[in-house]
Amino acid sequence: MGELSKIRKLHLRAGSEILNRLRRAVLEISTKDLKSSGGMIAIEIEDCGALGIFRIEHLGVINEAVPISSIDVVVQNKESL
């Protein structure tokens, strides 16, 4: 096996491990935490740093493009999930 193949294999394995850590961290967020978060909650991923998770409140029938600059705006919402 060539050196590039070894690096690719390690890269794929690392990506899979990080995805599993992310899934575990997201699944550990409680509904109570989401309700009190005001729309976003920060979670710590083991050995990867912090990540902000946004709450999805509504899915419409029509898809609408949203500029990335608008995504980081968190609005307080008093409605329950």
Residue pairs with C-beta under 8 A, 6 or more apart in sequence:
1 9
18 45
18 48
21 45
21 46
21 47
21 48
22 45
22 48
22 51
25 43
25 44
25 45
25 46
25 51
26 43
26 53
28 43
29 41
29 43
29 53
31 81
33 41
34 41
34 55
34 81
35 80
35 81
37 55
38 74
38 76
38 77
39 54
39 55
39 57
39 74
39 75
39 76
39 77
40 52
40 53
40 54
40 55
40 74
41 52
41 53
41 55
42 50
42 51
42 52
42 53
43 50
43 51
43 53
44 50
44 51
45 51
54 71
54 74
55 81
57 77
57 79
57 81
